[in-house]
Amino acid sequence: MECDLDYLKFRKTWSFIKFYSQKYRGMKLFNVKNAVNQRYREFNDGAIIVDIKREDLLHTQVSGNKLRKLKYNILAAQRLGLDTLLTYGGAFSNHIAATAAAGNICGFKTIGVIRGEELGHDLEKTLAGNKTLNAAHALGMQFKFVSRSAYRDKYEDFFNLP
């Protein structure tokens, strides 16, 4: 957002989208309530209370910081009329799996640029030995396995999720 006015316009747009969420595929993902605070322990007869913020309960596949990171990027991609999300990660990146899930829920094609070109030589073997990539692939994510040097060059005409 360039200025506060842009943010306010965006907020107004977001309120409209939330109101008509049944017309927008995947918006339920972003209409989740705040994380549940679970009482963990009390000390000194209740003078000190320790709660745990349970962000893992927001969504089974896209929760916590992954949900917060993806939310506004996906909303921006929808606003721009894009149909593909491209992101980068290692072979065991939870971000890769979360992006695949969010993309699937919201109707986007997803591409994961994965560091380690050797993993792409035998995709079936890689997927059999890697639950993270297997889950992302099952949700429709396509992979591009690249060398470490190619991985550093991340700029193309896609909507990049930082």
Sequence and secondary structure as in RCSB ss.txt:
>XXXX:A:sequence
MECDLDYLKFRKTWSFIKFYSQKYRGMKLFNVKNAVNQRYREFNDGAIIVDIKREDLLHTQVSGNKLRKLKYNIL
AAQRLGLDTLLTYGGAFSNHIAATAAAGNICGFKTIGVIRGEELGHDLEKTLAGNKTLNAAHALGMQFKFVSRSA
YRDKYEDFFNLP
>XXXX:A:secstr
  SHHHHHHHHHHHHHHHHTGGGSTTGGGGS    EEEEEEEETTTTEEEEEEEGGGS SSS HHHHHHHHHHHH
HHHHTT  EEEEEE TT HHHHHHHHHHHHHT EEEEEEE GGGGTTHHHHHHH HHHHHHHHTT EEEEE HHH
HT   SSSEE  
